[in-house]
Amino acid sequence: MERVVLLLGGNLGDRFELLAEMRREIEANIGHIEIASSLYESEPWGFDHPTKFLNQVVVCGTSLPPLEALENIHSIEGKLGRVRQGEGYSARTADIDILFYGNVSMETVELTIPHPRLHERRFTLLPLAEVCPTLEHPTKKRSILELLECCNDISQVVKIEE
């Protein structure tokens, strides 16, 4: 069983309900969610759009190999209305990124683990630091808290009080 850290997000539709549905689909198709961060709202990263993103990090256990987990993630995103529009960033109903997959480090055309830009993004690091503050990034050799402290991303990320 591998421990997988996922970032969930979206900025179209009923963002709260879509995140809840992502969690249900992850439970059914990837593995049991052991811990989930609070919800965070952030400006779109890498493109302009009037609607903010809602994000959450979840940690789950899975017996799936990484590429099979990715196939299931793409299926979940499609089921929830995500339309992939080629290269670049765009507004979307559902986005699920694999941040870490146990101790796996890999780089293929389809998937890079750990996520190659997680250390550049406050909207990823803040919820990640909430649930895995001392987790060491295997290639950066720094904890998540240390990565957050030296992150140059100045975009606003706000914890949603539920």
Secondary structure, DSSP 8 states (H G I E B T S, - for coil): -EEEEEEEEE-SS-HHHHHHHHHHHHHHHT--EEEE--EEEE--SSS--SS-EEEEEEEEEE-S-HHHHHHHHHHHHHHTT----SSS----S-EEEEEEETT--EE-SS-EES-TTGGG-HHHHHHHHHH-TT-B-TTT-SBHHHHHHT------EEEE--
